[in-house]
Amino acid sequence: MRKTKIIIDKAYRVAPVDNRMFGSFIEHLGRAVYGGIYEPGHPLADEDGFRRDVLELVRELHVPVIRYPGGNFVSNFFWEDSVGPLEKRVPRLDLAWRTLEPNTFGLGEFAKWAKKADAEIMMAVNLGTRGTADACNLLEYCNHSSGTKYSELRREHGTEEPYNIKLWCLGNEMDGPWQLGSKTMEEYGRISAETGKAMKLIDSSIELVSCGSSFKDMPTFPQWEAVTLSENYDYVDYLSLHQYYGNEKNDGADYLAQSDDMEEFIHTVLSVCDYVKAKKRSKKTMYLSFDEWNVWFHSKAQEEDITRNHPWQTGPHLLEDHYTFEDALMVGLMLITLLNHADRVKIACLAQLVNVIAPIMTEEGGVWRQTIYYPFLHASLYGRGTVLKTVTDTGVHETGSHGEVTDVVNTAVYNEEREELTIFAVNRNLAEDQELTIDVRSFGEFRVLEKLVLVNPDLKAENSLTEEKVRPETDTNVSQGDGILRTILRKASWNVIRLRLG
């Protein structure tokens, strides 16, 4: 059996975890809204048409912030069509996904739903087919108290108090040719700077997110970041990153090595941010918003068929990946990577939340948890506190295109207030278990609260409404003594080890 040793010292701290690290995303796409969070007439719909069973699972995840309304959808979003009396709203063609947007669910409905979900809103503005003036009008509608055209319009629509949305995205993936109104880096740098400047004149308390490259293989990456930040650095607070992974090659070992690509992506973006900071002689540090991340590859054929051959439907089955056990391992690895960069990654949004590349799926007969639900749940529940820098001695294994990669990837989160230490670890060696020892002597006395494991001999195992093949189990094979914890990390497994200190 292979051996892995981890040393954790409470003095070696990375940074506190921002609660917004565990955010998510609802876009007007597929069945995320219609047939997902909103389904009037459903037996489990509440008085506002919101699915109560979906809300229950969303609240279980403790999602602190949810990005809305897109995504690609936002680049042709006319927010005025989504507010006011339902009988006066008109349908509109959504050109991003070639569907019909009925506008029966809009900004007001989402604000009400988010409140029930105990989540803040991360609002995106349309810098594709619209621009600075429309972004300012939307901000005035949402955040200004009263006495102006758009604040009074909100009050006429029945919302007396402002929504007070504090986090705003300046467009979405504006470097992508698939984006309506896509921009060159120079064009986006200018419009984002001018829009950010104007929006902060309306409400200086808001935080703004600048679009980074749509993913790290974009031809203009990382020059896009350097050029756009050179224009808008003084007005924005975060730079966005988006990245999805998949196992198109059906090579499990190489698939799980892709979290190393995510690590490299973050390092490169931070290098550019710090370069621009130095170039501008700025005292401000740019933080990151990884506001789209997930596994996405199962549903690509479905997407192409519906958008090309069956357009202008409302709420079609789009991007409905059914996730496998190995996808859950990949999501766990991505969560560990994000946590290990808590000093600079302050916001992250699992994309998306319901039905569309999502941990939660609905059917007429109910709602169910996908395999990826569980790593996200564990990280959200036990990953709040301060990330500690672990020292790890582990083996390596060979992969198809990533060469040698480490067997075990891990992070540790110290919750000083609750006197708890949680270790998250993935054994991404698909062939061998690991004999694990963890040195936590710096914490003094401790006891094991629990060890949770997600494991399945079938990497392709999936969950469904009727059968949950992948779910956490409790592992009692843990021993301790003299400040050392000993256990086994089974091959291809997600592990959560929780310690009570003192």
MODA-V349097 format. One record per residue. N is the residue number from 0. RES is the residue in one small letter. PSI is psi in whole degrees, -180 to 180 (none if undefined). OMEGA is omega in whole degrees, -180 to 180 (none if undefined). D_LAST is the distance of its C-alpha to the last C-alpha in whole Angstrom. Layout:
[[N | RES | PSI | OMEGA | D_LAST] [N | RES | PSI | OMEGA | D_LAST]]
//
This chain:
[[0 | m | 139 | 178 | 32] [1 | r | 159 | -178 | 31] [2 | k | 140 | 175 | 28] [3 | t | 134 | 178 | 25] [4 | k | 133 | 178 | 22] [5 | i | 132 | 174 | 20] [6 | i | 130 | -180 | 18] [7 | i | 125 | 179 | 16] [8 | d | 130 | -175 | 15] [9 | k | -13 | 180 | 13] [10 | a | -20 | -175 | 16] [11 | y | 89 | -173 | 19] [12 | r | 139 | 174 | 19] [13 | v | -61 | 180 | 22] [14 | a | 158 | 170 | 22] [15 | p | 148 | 178 | 21] [16 | v | 123 | 173 | 22] [17 | d | 132 | -179 | 25] [18 | n | -26 | -178 | 25] [19 | r | 0 | 174 | 29] [20 | m | -23 | -174 | 28] [21 | f | 36 | 179 | 28] [22 | g | 175 | 178 | 31] [23 | s | -159 | -163 | 35] [24 | f | 130 | 171 | 38] [25 | i | 117 | 178 | 41] [26 | e | 151 | 171 | 45] [27 | h | 82 | -173 | 48] [28 | l | 128 | 178 | 48] [29 | g | -133 | -178 | 49] [30 | r | 25 | 178 | 48] [31 | a | -45 | 179 | 45] [32 | v | -66 | -175 | 46] [33 | y | 112 | -174 | 49] [34 | g | -2 | 177 | 48] [35 | g | -92 | 179 | 44] [36 | i | -18 | -172 | 43] [37 | y | 118 | -179 | 46] [38 | e | 75 | 178 | 49] [39 | p | 141 | -180 | 51] [40 | g | -15 | 176 | 52] [41 | h | 144 | -179 | 50] [42 | p | -26 | -179 | 49] [43 | l | 12 | 177 | 45] [44 | a | 142 | 177 | 46] [45 | d | -169 | -175 | 45] [46 | e | -19 | 179 | 48] [47 | d | 3 | -179 | 47] [48 | g | 7 | -179 | 48] [49 | f | 135 | 178 | 44] [50 | r | 116 | -180 | 43] [51 | r | -35 | -180 | 40] [52 | d | -35 | 177 | 39] [53 | v | -46 | 179 | 38] [54 | l | -37 | -180 | 37] [55 | e | -44 | 179 | 34] [56 | l | -35 | 177 | 33] [57 | v | -44 | 178 | 33] [58 | r | -32 | 177 | 31] [59 | e | -33 | 179 | 29] [60 | l | -15 | -179 | 28] [61 | h | 53 | 180 | 27] [62 | v | 118 | -174 | 30] [63 | p | -25 | -177 | 30] [64 | v | 142 | -178 | 33] [65 | i | 124 | -179 | 36] [66 | r | 142 | -173 | 39] [67 | y | 148 | -1 | 43] [68 | p | 12 | 179 | 45] [69 | g | 170 | 17 | 46] [70 | g | 171 | -180 | 46] [71 | n | -30 | -179 | 49] [72 | f | -34 | -171 | 50] [73 | v | -23 | -175 | 50] [74 | s | -2 | 170 | 53] [75 | n | 29 | -177 | 55] [76 | f | 121 | 174 | 53] [77 | f | 96 | -170 | 56] [78 | w | -29 | -179 | 53] [79 | e | -28 | 179 | 56] [80 | d | -17 | -174 | 57] [81 | s | 6 | -178 | 53] [82 | v | 166 | 178 | 53] [83 | g | -174 | -177 | 56] [84 | p | 137 | -178 | 57] [85 | l | -37 | -176 | 57] [86 | e | -15 | 179 | 61] [87 | k | -5 | -180 | 62] [88 | r | 147 | -178 | 59] [89 | v | 147 | 176 | 61] [90 | p | 156 | 179 | 60] [91 | r | 146 | 175 | 60] [92 | l | 124 | 173 | 60] [93 | d | 110 | -174 | 56] [94 | l | -18 | -180 | 58] [95 | a | -45 | -176 | 54] [96 | w | 8 | 179 | 54] [97 | r | 50 | 176 | 58] [98 | t | 174 | 178 | 57] [99 | l | 121 | 178 | 58] [100 | e | 111 | -176 | 56] [101 | p | -15 | -179 | 57] [102 | n | 23 | 173 | 55] [103 | t | -12 | 173 | 54] [104 | f | 123 | -177 | 50] [105 | g | -156 | -174 | 50] [106 | l | -47 | -179 | 48] [107 | g | -42 | 179 | 48] [108 | e | -41 | -180 | 47] [109 | f | -40 | 178 | 44] [110 | a | -40 | 179 | 42] [111 | k | -42 | 179 | 42] [112 | w | -44 | -179 | 41] [113 | a | -37 | 177 | 38] [114 | k | -42 | 178 | 37] [115 | k | -28 | 180 | 37] [116 | a | 0 | -179 | 35] [117 | d | 40 | -177 | 32] [118 | a | 148 | 171 | 33] [119 | e | 164 | -179 | 35] [120 | i | 136 | 169 | 38] [121 | m | 103 | -170 | 39] [122 | m | 137 | 176 | 42] [123 | a | 144 | 178 | 45] [124 | v | 154 | -177 | 48] [125 | n | 103 | 173 | 51] [126 | l | 17 | 177 | 53] [127 | g | -75 | 180 | 55] [128 | t | -2 | 177 | 58] [129 | r | -153 | -174 | 57] [130 | g | -151 | -171 | 56] [131 | t | -47 | -176 | 55] [132 | a | -44 | -179 | 56] [133 | d | -36 | 176 | 55] [134 | a | -41 | 178 | 52] [135 | c | -40 | 178 | 52] [136 | n | -41 | 179 | 54] [137 | l | -43 | 178 | 51] [138 | l | -42 | 178 | 48] [139 | e | -43 | 179 | 51] [140 | y | -41 | -174 | 51] [141 | c | -39 | -165 | 47] [142 | n | -18 | -179 | 46] [143 | h | 142 | -171 | 49] [144 | s | -55 | -176 | 49] [145 | s | 172 | 172 | 53] [146 | g | 4 | 178 | 56] [147 | t | 170 | -174 | 57] [148 | k | -52 | -172 | 58] [149 | y | -29 | 174 | 55] [150 | s | -37 | 178 | 53] [151 | e | -31 | 176 | 56] [152 | l | -42 | 177 | 56] [153 | r | -43 | -180 | 53] [154 | r | -38 | 176 | 53] [155 | e | -29 | 180 | 56] [156 | h | 4 | 173 | 54] [157 | g | 6 | 179 | 52] [158 | t | 98 | -177 | 49] [159 | e | -49 | -176 | 50] [160 | e | 147 | 179 | 46] [161 | p | 155 | 175 | 45] [162 | y | -25 | 179 | 43] [163 | n | 53 | 176 | 41] [164 | i | 125 | -172 | 40] [165 | k | -11 | -176 | 39] [166 | l | 124 | -172 | 38] [167 | w | 135 | 176 | 42] [168 | c | 130 | 179 | 43] [169 | l | 75 | -179 | 46] [170 | g | -171 | -178 | 48] [171 | n | 127 | 173 | 47] [172 | e | 52 | -172 | 47] [173 | m | -8 | 176 | 50] [174 | d | -9 | -173 | 51] [175 | g | 128 | 178 | 52] [176 | p | -17 | 176 | 56] [177 | w | -11 | -176 | 55] [178 | q | 130 | 175 | 54] [179 | l | 128 | -179 | 56] [180 | g | 30 | -180 | 57] [181 | s | 157 | -172 | 55] [182 | k | 154 | 164 | 55] [183 | t | 166 | -179 | 56] [184 | m | -35 | 179 | 53] [185 | e | -42 | 179 | 55] [186 | e | -45 | -179 | 56] [187 | y | -38 | 178 | 53] [188 | g | -43 | -178 | 52] [189 | r | -49 | -175 | 54] [190 | i | -34 | 179 | 54] [191 | s | -36 | 178 | 50] [192 | a | -47 | -178 | 50] [193 | e | -37 | 179 | 53] [194 | t | -44 | 178 | 51] [195 | g | -43 | 179 | 48] [196 | k | -46 | -178 | 50] [197 | a | -42 | -178 | 52] [198 | m | -37 | -180 | 49] [199 | k | -18 | 170 | 47] [200 | l | -32 | 178 | 50] [201 | i | -44 | -178 | 49] [202 | d | 102 | -176 | 46] [203 | s | -9 | -177 | 44] [204 | s | -8 | -177 | 40] [205 | i | 159 | 173 | 40] [206 | e | 143 | -174 | 39] [207 | l | 142 | 180 | 41] [208 | v | 124 | 177 | 41] [209 | s | 143 | 178 | 43] [210 | c | 124 | 168 | 45] [211 | g | -168 | 177 | 44] [212 | s | 147 | -177 | 45] [213 | s | -32 | 170 | 46] [214 | f | 169 | -167 | 44] [215 | k | -14 | 179 | 44] [216 | d | 9 | 175 | 47] [217 | m | 142 | -176 | 49] [218 | p | -24 | -179 | 52] [219 | t | 3 | 177 | 51] [220 | f | 135 | 1 | 48] [221 | p | 16 | 179 | 46] [222 | q | -33 | 178 | 49] [223 | w | -47 | -179 | 49] [224 | e | -43 | -178 | 46] [225 | a | -43 | -177 | 47] [226 | v | -47 | -177 | 50] [227 | t | -41 | 179 | 49] [228 | l | -29 | 177 | 46] [229 | s | -26 | 179 | 49] [230 | e | -43 | -168 | 51] [231 | n | 7 | -173 | 48] [232 | y | -38 | -175 | 45] [233 | d | -16 | -174 | 45] [234 | y | -17 | -176 | 45] [235 | v | 159 | -176 | 42] [236 | d | -23 | -178 | 39] [237 | y | 153 | 172 | 38] [238 | l | 133 | -175 | 40] [239 | s | 149 | 170 | 39] [240 | l | 142 | 174 | 39] [241 | h | 137 | 176 | 40] [242 | q | 132 | 175 | 40] [243 | y | 148 | 177 | 40] [244 | y | 160 | 180 | 40] [245 | g | 166 | -178 | 42] [246 | n | 56 | -179 | 43] [247 | e | -29 | -179 | 47] [248 | k | -7 | -175 | 48] [249 | n | 47 | 177 | 46] [250 | d | 97 | -172 | 44] [251 | g | -43 | -178 | 40] [252 | a | -43 | -180 | 39] [253 | d | -35 | 177 | 41] [254 | y | -50 | -177 | 40] [255 | l | -15 | 175 | 36] [256 | a | -12 | -176 | 37] [257 | q | -16 | 175 | 38] [258 | s | -25 | 174 | 34] [259 | d | -32 | 175 | 35] [260 | d | -39 | 179 | 38] [261 | m | -40 | 177 | 36] [262 | e | -47 | -180 | 34] [263 | e | -39 | 178 | 37] [264 | f | -49 | -179 | 38] [265 | i | -46 | -180 | 35] [266 | h | -42 | -179 | 36] [267 | t | -45 | -179 | 40] [268 | v | -41 | 179 | 39] [269 | l | -36 | 178 | 37] [270 | s | -41 | 179 | 40] [271 | v | -43 | 178 | 42] [272 | c | -45 | -177 | 40] [273 | d | -29 | 174 | 40] [274 | y | -47 | -179 | 43] [275 | v | -40 | 176 | 45] [276 | k | -46 | -180 | 42] [277 | a | -42 | -179 | 44] [278 | k | -37 | -178 | 47] [279 | k | 1 | -176 | 47] [280 | r | 40 | -176 | 46] [281 | s | 150 | 173 | 43] [282 | k | -6 | -178 | 40] [283 | k | 134 | 175 | 39] [284 | t | 133 | 178 | 36] [285 | m | 128 | 178 | 37] [286 | y | 167 | -174 | 34] [287 | l | 145 | 173 | 35] [288 | s | 101 | 179 | 35] [289 | f | 73 | -165 | 35] [290 | d | 11 | 163 | 37] [291 | e | 117 | 175 | 38] [292 | w | 143 | 177 | 37] [293 | n | -178 | 166 | 37] [294 | v | 134 | 179 | 39] [295 | w | 107 | 174 | 42] [296 | f | -20 | -175 | 45] [297 | h | -32 | -168 | 46] [298 | s | 14 | -175 | 48] [299 | k | -40 | 179 | 50] [300 | a | -39 | 178 | 54] [301 | q | -44 | 180 | 53] [302 | e | -48 | -177 | 53] [303 | e | -40 | -179 | 56] [304 | d | -47 | -175 | 58] [305 | i | -46 | -177 | 57] [306 | t | -33 | -178 | 57] [307 | r | -44 | -170 | 61] [308 | n | -20 | -177 | 62] [309 | h | 59 | -175 | 61] [310 | p | 170 | 171 | 60] [311 | w | 35 | 169 | 60] [312 | q | 157 | 171 | 58] [313 | t | 123 | 177 | 56] [314 | g | 48 | 178 | 52] [315 | p | 168 | 177 | 53] [316 | h | 96 | -178 | 51] [317 | l | 139 | 174 | 50] [318 | l | 40 | -178 | 47] [319 | e | 71 | 175 | 46] [320 | d | 132 | 170 | 44] [321 | h | 113 | -168 | 43] [322 | y | 147 | 180 | 39] [323 | t | 175 | 176 | 39] [324 | f | -40 | 180 | 36] [325 | e | -28 | 174 | 36] [326 | d | -37 | 178 | 36] [327 | a | -39 | 176 | 33] [328 | l | -41 | -180 | 32] [329 | m | -42 | 178 | 33] [330 | v | -40 | 176 | 32] [331 | g | -42 | 178 | 28] [332 | l | -40 | 179 | 29] [333 | m | -39 | 177 | 31] [334 | l | -43 | 178 | 28] [335 | i | -43 | 179 | 26] [336 | t | -44 | 179 | 28] [337 | l | -46 | -179 | 28] [338 | l | -38 | -180 | 24] [339 | n | -12 | 176 | 25] [340 | h | 32 | -177 | 27] [341 | a | -16 | 178 | 25] [342 | d | -25 | -179 | 27] [343 | r | -29 | 176 | 30] [344 | v | 110 | -176 | 30] [345 | k | -21 | -179 | 30] [346 | i | 139 | 174 | 31] [347 | a | 140 | -178 | 32] [348 | c | 112 | 171 | 34] [349 | l | 123 | -176 | 34] [350 | a | 115 | 0 | 38] [351 | q | -155 | -170 | 39] [352 | l | -42 | -176 | 37] [353 | v | 126 | 172 | 40] [354 | n | -44 | -178 | 43] [355 | v | 113 | -175 | 43] [356 | i | 64 | -163 | 41] [357 | a | 155 | 175 | 39] [358 | p | -19 | -177 | 36] [359 | i | 130 | 180 | 37] [360 | m | 143 | 177 | 41] [361 | t | 149 | 169 | 43] [362 | e | 169 | -179 | 46] [363 | e | -34 | -177 | 49] [364 | g | -4 | 179 | 47] [365 | g | -162 | -177 | 43] [366 | v | 148 | -179 | 40] [367 | w | 163 | -176 | 38] [368 | r | 124 | 173 | 35] [369 | q | 169 | -179 | 36] [370 | t | -37 | -176 | 34] [371 | i | -10 | 179 | 33] [372 | y | -39 | -168 | 31] [373 | y | -45 | 174 | 28] [374 | p | -39 | 179 | 27] [375 | f | -42 | 178 | 28] [376 | l | -49 | -178 | 26] [377 | h | -44 | -180 | 23] [378 | a | -41 | -180 | 23] [379 | s | -39 | -178 | 24] [380 | l | -41 | -169 | 21] [381 | y | 1 | -177 | 18] [382 | g | 20 | -180 | 19] [383 | r | 126 | -175 | 19] [384 | g | -137 | 179 | 17] [385 | t | 127 | 178 | 17] [386 | v | 133 | 177 | 19] [387 | l | 148 | 179 | 18] [388 | k | 116 | 179 | 20] [389 | t | 148 | 172 | 20] [390 | v | 119 | -171 | 22] [391 | t | 128 | 173 | 24] [392 | d | 106 | -176 | 26] [393 | t | 164 | 180 | 28] [394 | g | -178 | 178 | 32] [395 | v | 159 | 174 | 35] [396 | h | 158 | -175 | 37] [397 | e | 142 | 177 | 41] [398 | t | 165 | -174 | 42] [399 | g | -51 | -176 | 45] [400 | s | -3 | -180 | 45] [401 | h | 2 | -179 | 42] [402 | g | -145 | 178 | 42] [403 | e | 132 | 175 | 39] [404 | v | 158 | -178 | 36] [405 | t | 149 | 178 | 32] [406 | d | -50 | -172 | 31] [407 | v | 132 | 175 | 27] [408 | v | 135 | -172 | 27] [409 | n | 167 | 170 | 23] [410 | t | 163 | 179 | 21] [411 | a | 137 | -180 | 17] [412 | v | 124 | -178 | 16] [413 | y | 113 | 176 | 13] [414 | n | 94 | -174 | 13] [415 | e | -38 | -178 | 11] [416 | e | -41 | -180 | 12] [417 | r | -1 | -179 | 11] [418 | e | 52 | 179 | 7] [419 | e | 147 | 173 | 9] [420 | l | 129 | 180 | 11] [421 | t | 130 | 176 | 14] [422 | i | 125 | 173 | 17] [423 | f | 130 | -178 | 20] [424 | a | 137 | 173 | 23] [425 | v | 124 | 167 | 27] [426 | n | 103 | -177 | 28] [427 | r | 11 | 169 | 32] [428 | n | 117 | -174 | 34] [429 | l | -8 | -174 | 36] [430 | a | -23 | -172 | 37] [431 | e | 140 | 171 | 34] [432 | d | 165 | 178 | 30] [433 | q | 131 | 170 | 28] [434 | e | 111 | -171 | 26] [435 | l | 132 | 168 | 22] [436 | t | 136 | 179 | 20] [437 | i | 120 | 180 | 17] [438 | d | 110 | 179 | 15] [439 | v | 33 | -175 | 12] [440 | r | -26 | -178 | 11] [441 | s | -18 | -179 | 11] [442 | f | -7 | -177 | 7] [443 | g | -140 | -178 | 7] [444 | e | 147 | 175 | 5] [445 | f | 163 | 171 | 5] [446 | r | 152 | -179 | 8] [447 | v | 121 | 175 | 11] [448 | l | -49 | 178 | 12] [449 | e | 159 | 170 | 16] [450 | k | 120 | 179 | 18] [451 | l | 139 | -178 | 21] [452 | v | 136 | 170 | 25] [453 | l | 114 | -175 | 28] [454 | v | 148 | 178 | 31] [455 | n | 133 | 179 | 34] [456 | p | -19 | 180 | 37] [457 | d | 107 | -179 | 39] [458 | l | -21 | -178 | 38] [459 | k | 8 | -180 | 41] [460 | a | 139 | -180 | 40] [461 | e | 160 | 170 | 40] [462 | n | 164 | 176 | 39] [463 | s | 180 | 178 | 41] [464 | l | -33 | -174 | 42] [465 | t | -15 | -177 | 43] [466 | e | 126 | 178 | 41] [467 | e | 92 | -178 | 37] [468 | k | -27 | -177 | 37] [469 | v | 110 | 178 | 34] [470 | r | 156 | -176 | 31] [471 | p | 149 | 172 | 27] [472 | e | 158 | 179 | 26] [473 | t | 132 | 179 | 23] [474 | d | 120 | -179 | 22] [475 | t | 2 | -179 | 21] [476 | n | 68 | -179 | 22] [477 | v | 131 | 177 | 18] [478 | s | 163 | -178 | 17] [479 | q | 157 | 177 | 14] [480 | g | 138 | 179 | 14] [481 | d | 38 | 177 | 14] [482 | g | 11 | -180 | 11] [483 | i | 133 | 176 | 14] [484 | l | 139 | -179 | 15] [485 | r | 136 | 178 | 19] [486 | t | -179 | 178 | 21] [487 | i | 131 | 170 | 24] [488 | l | 112 | -179 | 25] [489 | r | 153 | -180 | 29] [490 | k | 143 | 180 | 31] [491 | a | 70 | -177 | 32] [492 | s | 148 | 171 | 29] [493 | w | 131 | -173 | 26] [494 | n | 138 | 176 | 23] [495 | v | 115 | -179 | 20] [496 | i | 118 | -175 | 16] [497 | r | 128 | -179 | 13] [498 | l | 139 | 170 | 10] [499 | r | 127 | -173 | 7] [500 | l | 153 | 176 | 4] [501 | g | none | none | 0]]
//
